[in-house]
Amino acid sequence: MGAQPVSQQASAVARATASRPVEVELRSAARVLAPGETAAVAIRLRPEPGWHAYWRHAGDVGSAPSVAWRLPDGFAAAPLRWPAPELIASPPLASYGYEREVHLLGAVHVPRTARVGSTATLRGTVTWVVCKVECFADDVDLALTLPVRAALEADTAAARAFTAEEARVPVRHADWVFRSAVDSEAIVLNVRPPEGSRILARGNAARVRFFVDSAGVIDHGAPAVVRVDGDVLELRLVRSQYASGTPTRLTGVLSLEDQVGAGDGPVAVEVDAPVVGIAQLASADRPGAGTGG
């Protein structure tokens, strides 16, 4: 596989073909850039029906998409932000990814030295894998040229799409408490939502997913045993057969798909849980708040 040579005529979108069953696009929420400002950008992936792309950790099969930026001097790109994935099951294996169109959200900062009246070309090589029964992997060069003016000018359609995707990006909450522990067969993750939250109001633990973001920790294809105990949500996750040693932290994303029937929408939260002893986990002592240990 390999990228095509870069040229000034490089397109911002690579259409799906028989050998590329995904449309890939570089989008900007700004039609016009401005010196000293930051423009929201995104890599848009639209897999063909039946195909899927991958999250930042693919699970058992696949590979995360990535972008290698080539920007004008002084421009800087922020890391991509990943919407919560879907579980893509192919027993006994499972992967984490997207069967829908997805925007991987980023940002490009324009230096104050950018000259008003000039143009700036944002270039990036996007590497991707999409799978159905078989998998395709490739990379493609994309380029988007925008004018530099005194003030940013929004692309309304792109900005609307980015806002919708932003709602799916997991957040870090200091008022959520996470702790985990490991025994010979499982990793137990305890989650305490914020005080006063209705998330566990009905004691219903359906539609809960945990997406680990590193390999060799849990069995991606094994369903978690989930229960609600008062104000604590407990997930018992099957350890990976490839696990070696005991992790010091358990990280990933917890997704709760409006399972409570309390009127709340879907919730996706970044998890960073210290691993403690089983006895300590079971104790009544309140763990350290937020993502700390």
VEXMILUM-603806 format. One record per residue (C-alpha): residue in one letter; x, y, z. Coordinates in steps of 0.02 Angstrom, whole numbers, padded with zeros to 5 digits, always signed. Example, Ala and Ser with C-alpha at 12.3 -4.5 7.8 and 13.67 -1.06 7.14 Angstrom:
# residues 2
A+00615-00225+00390/S+00684-00053+00357/
END
This chain:
# residues 293
M+00000+00000+00000/G+00059+00177-00023/A+00005+00357-00040/Q-00006+00440-00209/P+00119+00579-00245/V+00068+00745-00171/S+00020+00885-00290/Q-00062+01054-00277/Q-00216+00976-00356/A-00235+00843-00220/S-00417+00828-00170/A-00497+00847+00001/V-00601+00690-00030/A-00559+00515-00090/R-00717+00430-00154/A-00755+00248-00117/T-00705+00124-00253/A-00706-00064-00274/S-00533-00071-00195/R-00570+00064-00066/P-00739+00027+00015/V-00735+00187+00118/E-00748+00371+00073/V-00615+00476+00159/E-00623+00665+00173/L-00528+00806+00255/R-00655+00934+00316/S-00642+01103+00398/A-00774+01194+00498/A-00702+01357+00430/R-00715+01416+00250/V-00588+01551+00289/L-00440+01544+00408/A-00377+01689+00514/P-00208+01728+00593/G-00195+01673+00775/E-00357+01573+00769/T-00391+01386+00782/A-00501+01300+00653/A-00594+01139+00689/V-00552+01004+00563/A-00596+00820+00547/I-00557+00662+00453/R-00724+00596+00390/L-00738+00409+00357/R-00894+00339+00275/P-00881+00150+00256/E-00984+00068+00121/P-01137-00031+00185/G-01083-00185+00281/W-00906-00119+00310/H-00833-00039+00466/A-00685+00068+00516/Y-00597+00064+00685/W-00580+00158+00849/R-00417+00213+00932/H-00399+00031+00993/A-00468-00090+00867/G-00493-00241+00981/D-00459-00415+00910/V-00455-00368+00725/G-00410-00212+00627/S-00309-00055+00655/A-00349+00123+00705/P-00351+00256+00568/S-00218+00390+00580/V-00167+00552+00495/A+00009+00616+00462/W-00008+00803+00440/R+00096+00910+00323/L+00052+01089+00363/P+00123+01259+00315/D+00262+01329+00424/G+00198+01384+00594/F+00034+01288+00582/A+00003+01155+00715/A-00122+01012+00726/A-00203+00946+00885/P-00224+00758+00915/L-00382+00677+00848/R-00528+00651+00966/W-00626+00490+00950/P-00814+00470+00966/A-00868+00322+01071/P-00860+00163+00965/E-00981+00020+00935/L-00949-00161+00979/I-00927-00260+00818/A-00947-00442+00864/S-00885-00590+00763/P-00884-00729+00894/P-00772-00777+00974/L-00687-00613+00925/A-00744-00433+00941/S-00682-00265+00881/Y-00716-00083+00922/G-00760+00033+00779/Y-00889+00122+00672/E-01013+00050+00548/R-01079+00225+00518/E-01005+00383+00446/V-00888+00455+00577/H-00791+00617+00599/L-00626+00600+00692/L-00615+00775+00763/G-00458+00880+00766/A-00402+01061+00756/V-00271+01164+00664/H-00197+01320+00741/V-00153+01460+00621/P+00001+01562+00671/R-00014+01749+00697/T+00115+01770+00559/A-00003+01698+00426/R-00025+01832+00293/V-00199+01899+00262/G-00238+01881+00077/S-00137+01722+00057/T-00197+01542+00052/A-00149+01394+00161/T-00153+01211+00108/L-00186+01084+00244/R-00118+00915+00192/G-00126+00747+00276/T-00096+00565+00235/V-00239+00463+00308/T-00203+00279+00342/W-00354+00168+00367/V-00417-00010+00379/V-00596-00062+00343/C-00665-00237+00361/K-00819-00338+00316/V-00775-00522+00298/E-00610-00475+00219/C-00511-00317+00259/F-00438-00178+00153/A-00295-00066+00211/D-00223+00084+00121/D-00175+00266+00139/V-00225+00419+00040/D-00160+00596+00026/L-00288+00733+00053/A-00269+00921+00038/L-00383+01067+00076/T-00336+01244+00022/L-00419+01388+00114/P-00400+01577+00104/V-00325+01675+00249/R-00427+01828+00295/A-00442+01944+00445/A-00577+01838+00528/L-00634+01656+00527/E-00786+01615+00421/A-00885+01459+00465/D-00936+01319+00349/T-01110+01295+00422/A-01138+01117+00360/A-00969+01055+00422/A-00988+01145+00588/R-01158+01064+00614/A-01087+00891+00578/F-00941+00922+00697/T-01059+00977+00836/A-01163+00820+00817/E-01006+00712+00824/E-00938+00809+00973/A-01088+00748+01074/R-01025+00569+01049/V-00847+00604+01109/P-00818+00533+01284/V-00777+00661+01417/R-00674+00659+01575/H-00775+00697+01732/A-00688+00736+01896/D-00848+00692+01989/W-00854+00512+01925/V-00756+00387+02030/F-00675+00232+01954/R-00582+00089+02038/S-00536-00084+01979/A-00460-00244+02044/V-00394-00404+01966/D-00416-00585+02014/S-00364-00743+01923/E-00508-00737+01797/A-00578-00562+01791/I-00551-00377+01807/V-00684-00293+01913/L-00723-00111+01871/N-00824-00012+01998/V-00903+00151+01939/R-00983+00280+02053/P-01076+00415+01954/P-01090+00592+02025/E-01194+00614+02182/G-01373+00653+02135/S-01356+00577+01962/R-01506+00480+01896/I-01399+00362+01793/L-01427+00214+01911/A-01598+00274+01969/R-01691+00116+01918/G-01552-00007+01954/N-01553-00058+01772/A-01383-00110+01707/A-01431-00152+01528/R-01341-00077+01377/V-01178-00046+01468/R-01016-00065+01371/F-00835-00045+01421/F-00709-00019+01281/V-00533-00049+01342/D-00400+00049+01248/S-00252-00069+01261/A-00215-00248+01210/G-00190-00399+01322/V-00304-00339+01461/I-00482-00407+01435/D-00565-00532+01318/H-00650-00414+01195/G-00778-00544+01141/A-00833-00601+01314/P-00986-00509+01382/A-00963-00417+01546/V-01065-00466+01698/V-01147-00303+01751/R-01242-00263+01909/V-01297-00112+02009/D-01262-00109+02195/G-01337+00048+02270/D-01242+00195+02196/V-01107+00087+02116/L-01107+00007+01944/E-01000-00150+01941/L-00931-00231+01783/R-00844-00399+01792/L-00735-00413+01637/V-00656-00576+01579/R-00467-00566+01574/S-00377-00589+01409/Q-00294-00757+01384/Y-00144-00655+01329/A-00136-00553+01490/S+00035-00548+01569/G+00051-00480+01744/T-00069-00360+01828/P-00103-00188+01754/T-00080-00038+01869/R-00225+00056+01787/L-00376+00011+01682/T-00413+00138+01546/G-00543+00153+01409/V-00720+00215+01383/L-00880+00173+01476/S-01036+00189+01369/L-01212+00189+01442/E-01342+00188+01305/D-01489+00275+01391/Q-01515+00116+01490/V-01592+00195+01642/G-01761+00247+01574/A-01742+00409+01669/G-01746+00525+01520/D-01558+00545+01503/G-01473+00524+01335/P-01323+00413+01301/V-01172+00441+01413/A-00991+00406+01366/V-00855+00435+01495/E-00667+00415+01488/V-00610+00289+01619/D-00443+00292+01709/A-00458+00175+01856/P-00318+00131+01977/V-00303-00056+02008/V-00315-00097+02193/G-00332-00257+02293/I-00496-00354+02288/A-00519-00328+02476/Q-00491-00141+02458/L-00613-00132+02314/A-00746-00217+02419/S-00719-00103+02567/A-00839+00036+02610/D-00703+00168+02598/R-00735+00297+02462/P-00599+00287+02328/G-00505+00438+02266/A-00615+00548+02158/G-00610+00569+01972/T-00477+00490+01865/G-00344+00493+02000/G-00288+00351+02111/
END
